[in-house]
Amino acid sequence: MWGIGFMETALSVGWLFHWAGLADIANTGLFFAPVVG
């Protein structure tokens, strides 16, 4: 059970970082879009 819980926690943290990274990329793109063109 501990192994399953550990995997679920790791996956949840991974998804949080994944979506945070996508949000950072999107925000950076929106920030630079007016500058680029």
C-alpha positions in Angstrom: 0.0 0.0 0.0 2.8 2.4 0.8 4.3 1.9 -2.6 1.0 2.7 -4.3 0.5 5.8 -2.2 4.1 6.9 -2.9 3.5 6.5 -6.6 0.3 8.4 -6.5 1.9 11.2 -4.6 4.9 11.3 -7.0 2.5 11.4 -10.0 0.5 14.2 -8.4 3.6 16.3 -7.7 4.8 15.6 -11.2 1.5 16.8 -12.7 1.6 19.9 -10.6 5.1 20.7 -11.8 4.0 19.8 -15.4 1.1 22.2 -15.4 3.0 24.9 -13.6 5.7 24.6 -16.3 3.0 24.9 -19.0 1.5 27.9 -17.3 5.0 29.5 -17.1 5.5 28.9 -20.9 2.1 30.3 -21.7 2.6 33.4 -19.5 6.0 34.0 -21.0 4.6 33.7 -24.5 1.8 36.1 -23.7 4.3 38.5 -22.2 6.6 38.5 -25.2 4.0 38.2 -27.9 3.4 42.0 -28.1 7.2 42.6 -28.1 7.8 40.1 -30.9 5.0 41.2 -33.1 
